[in-house]
Structure formats: C-alpha cells, structure tokens
Amino acid sequence: MPKSQAQSVALPRVVDLDALDEIREALLDALHAGPVDVDGSAVERVSTNALFMLLSASETAKKSGFSFTISDASTVVTGAIEKLGLGPVFKPVLKG
C-alpha cells in the first residue's frame, strides 16, 4: 500500500481568533485523510491560541500515526513560538 501524500493546509496572513474555526476545520479534514503539512509562510500575525491549536493538531496526528509538519513558518510564527518559550515542543514539527 503506497504511503499517503501529506495534505497541505495553508495558514492565512492573519491567524487570530476570528480565523481559528476555519483553520481548525481544515486541519481536522486533513488529519482524517493522513499526514499533514501546514504552510506557515504567509503569516503576518498569529495568536497564542493558534499556536496551541497547531500543537493540538500535531498531537492528534501523532496519536493517529501520521506525520505533521509546519513548513516555511514565517518569522512572525517562529518569533511568537520563541517568545512564548514553545521552541522545544515545536522543534519536531518545524521544517524549512
């Protein structure tokens, strides 16, 4: 059986409380299909809640036996991760 190709979920420019429901739905749909790759390159603003949602999605993927990566995270995303002291927990999923 061939390995599933990762489902891509692109984060919007602004990842705040107003965007979370739509992003959560996209992540859930992708997680049901298999491995997930989140494109964080366009993000110019990110909320703390969004970062925790990404961590939750990562754990869900892990429990399902699927990979979960965040590719090309913008400097805003990586800066917020570091500012909150979340670097060690994001390190396994950040790519590029």
DSSP file (Angstrom, degrees, kcal/mol; ACC not computed):
  #  RESIDUE AA STRUCTURE BP1 BP2  ACC     N-H-->O    O-->H-N    N-H-->O    O-->H-N    TCO  KAPPA ALPHA  PHI   PSI    X-CA   Y-CA   Z-CA
    1    1 A M              0   0    0      0, 0.0     3,-0.1     0, 0.0     2,-0.0   0.000 360.0 360.0 360.0 125.6    0.0    0.0    0.0
    2    2 A P        -     0   0    0      0, 0.0     2,-0.2     0, 0.0     3,-0.1  -0.307 360.0-102.5 -67.2 149.4    1.6    3.4   -1.0
    3    3 A K        -     0   0    0      1,-0.1     2,-0.1    -2,-0.0     0, 0.0  -0.477  42.2-105.9 -70.1 139.4    2.3    5.9    1.7
    4    4 A S        -     0   0    0     -2,-0.2     2,-0.2     1,-0.1    -1,-0.1  -0.411  29.9-121.9 -67.5 138.5   -0.3    8.7    1.8
    5    5 A Q        -     0   0    0     -2,-0.1    -1,-0.1     1,-0.1     2,-0.1  -0.596  38.5 -97.1 -77.3 143.5    0.9   12.1    0.5
    6    6 A A        -     0   0    0     -2,-0.2     2,-0.4    30,-0.1    30,-0.3  -0.346  31.5-126.3 -63.9 136.7    0.6   14.9    3.0
    7    7 A Q  E     -a   36   0A   0     28,-3.3    30,-2.9    23,-0.2     2,-0.4  -0.699  26.5-134.6 -79.2 133.1   -2.4   17.1    2.9
    8    8 A S  E     -a   37   0A   0     -2,-0.4     2,-0.5    28,-0.2    30,-0.2  -0.785  22.1-176.2 -97.5 132.9   -1.4   20.7    2.6
    9    9 A V  E     -a   38   0A   0     28,-2.4    30,-2.5    -2,-0.4     2,-0.5  -0.978  12.7-154.3-125.9 116.2   -3.1   23.4    4.8
   10   10 A A  E     -a   39   0A   0     -2,-0.5    30,-0.2    28,-0.2    28,-0.1  -0.784  12.4-136.3 -93.4 126.9   -2.0   27.0    4.1
   11   11 A L        -     0   0    0     28,-2.7    31,-0.3    -2,-0.5     4,-0.1  -0.572  23.8-118.1 -78.6 144.6   -2.4   29.4    7.0
   12   12 A P        -     0   0    0      0, 0.0    32,-0.1     0, 0.0     3,-0.1  -0.169  29.3 -98.5 -74.3 174.7   -3.8   32.8    6.2
   13   13 A R  S    S+     0   0    0      1,-0.2    31,-3.7    30,-0.2    32,-1.6   0.881 115.6  40.9 -60.4 -41.7   -2.0   36.1    6.6
   14   14 A V  E     -d   45   0B   0     30,-0.2     2,-0.8    29,-0.2    -1,-0.2  -0.948  65.9-175.4-115.5 116.4   -3.8   36.7    9.9
   15   15 A V  E     +d   46   0B   0     30,-3.3    32,-2.5    -2,-0.6    35,-0.3  -0.765  35.6 132.3-111.8  83.9   -4.2   33.8   12.2
   16   16 A D  S >> S-     0   0    0     -2,-0.8     3,-1.1    30,-0.2     4,-1.1  -0.505  75.3 -73.9-120.8-170.8   -6.2   35.2   15.1
   17   17 A L  H 3> S+     0   0    0      1,-0.3     4,-0.5     2,-0.2     3,-0.4   0.842 128.4  56.9 -58.1 -34.7   -9.3   34.2   17.0
   18   18 A D  H 34 S+     0   0    0      1,-0.2     4,-0.3     2,-0.1    -1,-0.3   0.795 110.8  43.9 -67.2 -27.4  -11.6   35.1   14.0
   19   19 A A  H <> S+     0   0    0     -3,-1.1     4,-2.2     1,-0.1     5,-0.2   0.612  90.4  87.4 -91.6 -13.4   -9.7   32.7   11.8
   20   20 A L  H  X S+     0   0    0     -4,-1.1     4,-3.2    -3,-0.4     5,-0.2   0.870  83.2  53.6 -60.8 -41.9   -9.4   29.7   14.2
   21   21 A D  H  X S+     0   0    0     -4,-0.5     4,-2.2     1,-0.2    -1,-0.2   0.936 112.2  44.5 -59.5 -46.5  -12.7   28.0   13.4
   22   22 A E  H  > S+     0   0    0     -4,-0.3     4,-2.0     2,-0.2    -1,-0.2   0.908 116.0  46.8 -64.8 -42.3  -11.9   27.8    9.6
   23   23 A I  H  X S+     0   0    0     -4,-2.2     4,-2.7     2,-0.2     5,-0.2   0.918 110.3  53.2 -66.4 -43.0   -8.3   26.7   10.2
   24   24 A R  H  X S+     0   0    0     -4,-3.2     4,-2.7    -5,-0.2    -2,-0.2   0.917 109.2  49.2 -58.3 -44.3   -9.4   24.1   12.7
   25   25 A E  H  X S+     0   0    0     -4,-2.2     4,-2.5    -5,-0.2    -1,-0.2   0.914 111.3  48.9 -62.6 -42.8  -11.9   22.6   10.2
   26   26 A A  H  X S+     0   0    0     -4,-2.0     4,-2.2     2,-0.2    -2,-0.2   0.906 112.6  48.4 -63.2 -41.7   -9.3   22.5    7.5
   27   27 A L  H  X S+     0   0    0     -4,-2.7     4,-3.0     2,-0.2    -2,-0.2   0.913 111.0  50.1 -65.1 -42.8   -6.8   20.8    9.9
   28   28 A L  H  X S+     0   0    0     -4,-2.7     4,-1.8     2,-0.2    -2,-0.2   0.926 110.9  48.8 -62.2 -44.7   -9.4   18.2   11.0
   29   29 A D  H  X S+     0   0    0     -4,-2.5     4,-0.8     1,-0.2    -1,-0.2   0.924 114.7  45.7 -59.9 -44.1  -10.3   17.4    7.4
   30   30 A A  H >X S+     0   0    0     -4,-2.2     4,-1.1     1,-0.2     3,-0.8   0.901 109.6  54.2 -67.1 -40.6   -6.6   17.0    6.6
   31   31 A L  H 3< S+     0   0    0     -4,-3.0    -1,-0.2     1,-0.3    -2,-0.2   0.826 103.7  56.2 -64.4 -31.4   -5.9   14.9    9.7
   32   32 A H  H 3< S+     0   0    0     -4,-1.8    -1,-0.3     1,-0.2    -2,-0.2   0.764 108.0  49.6 -69.3 -23.9   -8.7   12.5    8.8
   33   33 A A  H << S-     0   0    0     -3,-0.8    -2,-0.2    -4,-0.8    -1,-0.2   0.681 118.5-101.9 -89.8 -19.8   -7.0   11.9    5.4
   34   34 A G  S  < S+     0   0    0     -4,-1.1    -1,-0.2    -3,-0.2    32,-0.1  -0.996  78.2  25.6 139.9-143.9   -3.5   11.2    6.7
   35   35 A P        -     0   0    0      0, 0.0   -28,-3.3     0, 0.0     2,-0.4  -0.207  64.9-150.7 -60.5 150.0   -0.2   13.2    7.0
   36   36 A V  E     -ab   7  68A   0     31,-2.3    33,-2.3   -30,-0.3     2,-0.5  -0.979  15.3-169.8-129.8 136.6   -0.5   17.0    7.2
   37   37 A D  E     -ab   8  69A   0    -30,-2.9   -28,-2.4    -2,-0.4     2,-0.5  -0.987  13.3-156.5-123.1 119.9    1.9   19.7    6.1
   38   38 A V  E     -ab   9  70A   0     31,-3.4    33,-2.9    -2,-0.5     2,-0.8  -0.841   7.9-145.4 -98.0 126.3    1.0   23.2    7.3
   39   39 A D  E     +ab  10  71A   0    -30,-2.5   -28,-2.7    -2,-0.5     3,-0.3  -0.824  23.6 171.1 -92.8 111.6    2.3   26.1    5.2
   40   40 A G    >   +     0   0    0     31,-2.4    34,-2.0    -2,-0.8     3,-0.8   0.176  44.5 107.0-104.4  16.7    3.1   29.0    7.5
   41   41 A S  T 3  S+     0   0    0     30,-0.3    -1,-0.2    32,-0.2    34,-0.2   0.774  76.7  50.1 -70.1 -27.2    4.9   31.2    5.1
   42   42 A A  T 3  S+     0   0    0    -31,-0.3    -1,-0.2    -3,-0.3     2,-0.2   0.553  78.6 122.1 -89.5  -6.7    2.2   33.9    4.6
   43   43 A V    <   +     0   0    0     -3,-0.8    33,-0.4     1,-0.2    34,-0.3  -0.375  23.0 163.4 -68.9 125.1    1.5   34.5    8.3
   44   44 A E  S    S+     0   0    0    -31,-3.7     2,-0.3     1,-0.4   -30,-0.2   0.533  73.3  24.6-111.5 -16.4    2.0   38.1    9.4
   45   45 A R  E     -d   14   0B   0    -32,-1.6   -30,-3.3     2,-0.0     2,-0.4  -0.964  66.9-179.4-150.7 133.0    0.1   37.9   12.7
   46   46 A V  E     -d   15   0B   0     -2,-0.3     2,-0.2   -32,-0.2   -30,-0.2  -0.998  17.4-138.7-138.4 137.9   -0.5   34.9   14.9
   47   47 A S     >  -     0   0    0    -32,-2.5     4,-1.6    -2,-0.4     3,-0.2  -0.569  24.3-119.9 -90.7 157.5   -2.4   34.5   18.2
   48   48 A T  H  > S+     0   0    0      1,-0.2     4,-2.1     2,-0.2     5,-0.2   0.899 115.3  57.7 -59.4 -41.3   -1.2   32.3   21.1
   49   49 A N  H  > S+     0   0    0      1,-0.2     4,-2.0     2,-0.2    -1,-0.2   0.863 102.6  54.5 -59.4 -36.0   -4.4   30.3   20.7
   50   50 A A  H  > S+     0   0    0    -35,-0.3     4,-2.1     2,-0.2    -1,-0.2   0.900 106.5  51.0 -65.4 -40.3   -3.5   29.5   17.1
   51   51 A L  H  X S+     0   0    0     -4,-1.6     4,-2.0     1,-0.2    -2,-0.2   0.919 110.7  48.3 -63.7 -42.3   -0.1   28.1   18.2
   52   52 A F  H  X S+     0   0    0     -4,-2.1     4,-2.2     1,-0.2    -1,-0.2   0.853 108.5  54.6 -66.9 -32.7   -1.7   25.9   20.8
   53   53 A M  H  X S+     0   0    0     -4,-2.0     4,-2.5     2,-0.2    -1,-0.2   0.905 107.1  50.9 -65.0 -40.0   -4.2   24.7   18.2
   54   54 A L  H  X S+     0   0    0     -4,-2.1     4,-2.1     2,-0.2    -2,-0.2   0.898 109.7  50.1 -63.7 -40.0   -1.3   23.7   15.9
   55   55 A L  H  X S+     0   0    0     -4,-2.0     4,-2.1     2,-0.2    -1,-0.2   0.903 110.1  50.5 -63.4 -40.4    0.3   21.8   18.8
   56   56 A S  H  X S+     0   0    0     -4,-2.2     4,-2.3     2,-0.2    -2,-0.2   0.912 109.8  49.7 -63.1 -42.9   -3.0   20.0   19.5
   57   57 A A  H  X S+     0   0    0     -4,-2.5     4,-2.4     1,-0.2    -1,-0.2   0.883 108.6  54.0 -63.1 -37.8   -3.3   19.1   15.8
   58   58 A S  H  X S+     0   0    0     -4,-2.1     4,-2.3     2,-0.2    -1,-0.2   0.912 109.4  47.2 -61.7 -43.5    0.3   17.8   15.9
   59   59 A E  H  X S+     0   0    0     -4,-2.1     4,-2.5     2,-0.2    -2,-0.2   0.887 110.3  52.8 -66.2 -39.2   -0.6   15.5   18.9
   60   60 A T  H  X S+     0   0    0     -4,-2.3     4,-1.4     2,-0.2    -2,-0.2   0.922 110.5  47.6 -61.5 -44.1   -3.7   14.3   17.1
   61   61 A A  H  X>S+     0   0    0     -4,-2.4     5,-2.9     2,-0.2     4,-0.5   0.926 111.0  51.4 -61.8 -44.8   -1.7   13.4   14.1
   62   62 A K  H ><5S+     0   0    0     -4,-2.3     3,-1.3     1,-0.2    -2,-0.2   0.918 108.7  50.4 -59.7 -45.2    0.9   11.6   16.2
   63   63 A K  H 3<5S+     0   0    0     -4,-2.5    -1,-0.2     1,-0.3    -2,-0.2   0.794 111.4  49.7 -64.0 -27.9   -1.8    9.5   18.0
   64   64 A S  H 3<5S-     0   0    0     -4,-1.4    -1,-0.3    -3,-0.2    -2,-0.2   0.487 118.7-112.7 -88.4  -3.7   -3.2    8.6   14.6
   65   65 A G  T <<5S+     0   0    0     -3,-1.3     2,-0.3    -4,-0.5    -3,-0.2   0.703  75.4 126.9  81.2  20.0    0.3    7.5   13.4
   66   66 A F      < -     0   0    0     -5,-2.9    -1,-0.3    -6,-0.2     2,-0.2  -0.775  60.7-113.2-109.3 153.8    0.5   10.4   10.8
   67   67 A S        -     0   0    0     -2,-0.3   -31,-2.3    -3,-0.1     2,-0.4  -0.518  26.1-166.2 -80.0 154.4    3.3   12.9   10.3
   68   68 A F  E     +b   36   0A   0    -33,-0.2     2,-0.3    -2,-0.2   -31,-0.2  -0.958  12.5 171.6-142.8 120.8    2.5   16.6   11.0
   69   69 A T  E     -b   37   0A   0    -33,-2.3   -31,-3.4    -2,-0.4     2,-0.5  -0.935  28.2-147.2-130.9 153.9    4.9   19.3    9.8
   70   70 A I  E     -bc  38  94A   0     23,-3.2    25,-3.1    -2,-0.3     3,-0.4  -0.971  28.0-159.7-117.7 111.9    4.8   23.1    9.6
   71   71 A S  E     -bc  39  95A   0    -33,-2.9   -31,-2.4    -2,-0.5   -30,-0.3  -0.708  61.3  -3.9 -98.1 142.5    6.8   24.2    6.6
   72   72 A D  S    S-     0   0    0     23,-2.0    -1,-0.2    -2,-0.3    24,-0.1   0.846  76.8-163.6  51.4  44.0    8.3   27.6    5.9
   73   73 A A        -     0   0    0     22,-0.4   -32,-0.2    -3,-0.4    -1,-0.2  -0.362  21.5-116.0 -58.9 133.2    7.0   29.2    9.1
   74   74 A S     >  -     0   0    0    -34,-2.0     4,-2.5     1,-0.1     5,-0.3  -0.161  24.5-105.6 -65.3 164.8    7.2   33.0    8.8
   75   75 A T  H  > S+     0   0    0      1,-0.2     4,-2.2     2,-0.2     5,-0.2   0.793 122.6  59.2 -63.5 -26.5    9.5   35.0   11.1
   76   76 A V  H  > S+     0   0    0    -33,-0.4     4,-2.2     2,-0.2    -1,-0.2   0.931 108.1  44.3 -65.4 -45.5    6.3   36.1   12.9
   77   77 A V  H  > S+     0   0    0    -34,-0.3     4,-2.4   -37,-0.2    -2,-0.2   0.954 116.8  44.1 -64.5 -50.7    5.4   32.5   13.7
   78   78 A T  H  X S+     0   0    0     -4,-2.5     4,-2.2     1,-0.2    -1,-0.2   0.872 113.2  52.6 -65.7 -35.0    8.9   31.5   14.8
   79   79 A G  H  X S+     0   0    0     -4,-2.2     4,-2.7    -5,-0.3    -1,-0.2   0.910 110.0  47.5 -64.8 -42.2    9.2   34.6   16.8
   80   80 A A  H  X S+     0   0    0     -4,-2.2     4,-1.9     2,-0.2     6,-0.2   0.893 110.5  52.8 -65.6 -40.0    5.9   34.0   18.6
   81   81 A I  H  <>S+     0   0    0     -4,-2.4     5,-2.8     1,-0.2     6,-0.5   0.935 113.8  42.6 -60.1 -47.0    7.0   30.4   19.3
   82   82 A E  H ><5S+     0   0    0     -4,-2.2     3,-1.5     3,-0.2    -2,-0.2   0.908 110.6  55.4 -67.4 -42.2   10.3   31.6   20.8
   83   83 A K  H 3<5S+     0   0    0     -4,-2.7    -1,-0.2     1,-0.3    -2,-0.2   0.858 110.6  46.3 -59.8 -35.5    8.7   34.4   22.8
   84   84 A L  T 3<5S-     0   0    0     -4,-1.9    -1,-0.3    -5,-0.2    -2,-0.2   0.455 115.0-116.7 -86.5  -1.1    6.3   32.0   24.4
   85   85 A G  T < 5S+     0   0    0     -3,-1.5    -3,-0.2    -4,-0.3     4,-0.2   0.764  78.6 126.1  73.3  24.5    9.1   29.5   25.2
   86   86 A L     >< +     0   0    0     -5,-2.8     4,-1.9    -6,-0.2     3,-0.5   0.319  29.9 109.2 -98.3   7.3    7.5   26.9   22.9
   87   87 A G  H  > S+     0   0    0     -6,-0.5     4,-2.1     1,-0.2     3,-0.2   0.895  75.9  51.9 -51.0 -48.3   10.6   26.2   20.8
   88   88 A P  H  4 S+     0   0    0      0, 0.0    -1,-0.2     0, 0.0    -2,-0.1   0.861 112.2  45.0 -61.8 -35.3   11.3   22.8   22.2
   89   89 A V  H  4 S+     0   0    0     -3,-0.5    -2,-0.2     1,-0.2     4,-0.2   0.776 117.8  43.8 -80.5 -24.4    7.7   21.5   21.6
   90   90 A F  H >X S+     0   0    0     -4,-1.9     3,-1.8    -3,-0.2     4,-1.7   0.712  91.5  86.3 -87.3 -21.8    7.6   22.9   18.1
   91   91 A K  T 3< S+     0   0    0     -4,-2.1     3,-0.2     1,-0.3    -1,-0.1   0.850  84.5  54.4 -50.5 -43.6   11.1   21.8   17.1
   92   92 A P  T 34 S+     0   0    0      0, 0.0    -1,-0.3     0, 0.0    -2,-0.1   0.745 116.5  37.6 -65.4 -19.9   10.0   18.3   15.9
   93   93 A V  T <4 S+     0   0    0     -3,-1.8   -23,-3.2    -4,-0.2     2,-0.4   0.637  90.2  99.3-107.0 -15.9    7.3   19.7   13.5
   94   94 A L  E  <  +c   70   0A   0     -4,-1.7     2,-0.4    -3,-0.2   -23,-0.2  -0.604  48.5 178.7 -78.0 126.5    9.0   22.9   12.1
   95   95 A K  E      c   71   0A   0    -25,-3.1   -23,-2.0    -2,-0.4   -22,-0.4  -0.990 360.0 360.0-128.3 134.4   10.5   22.3    8.7
   96   96 A G              0   0    0     -2,-0.4   -25,-0.1   -25,-0.2    -1,-0.1   0.449 360.0 360.0  77.3 360.0   12.3   24.8    6.5
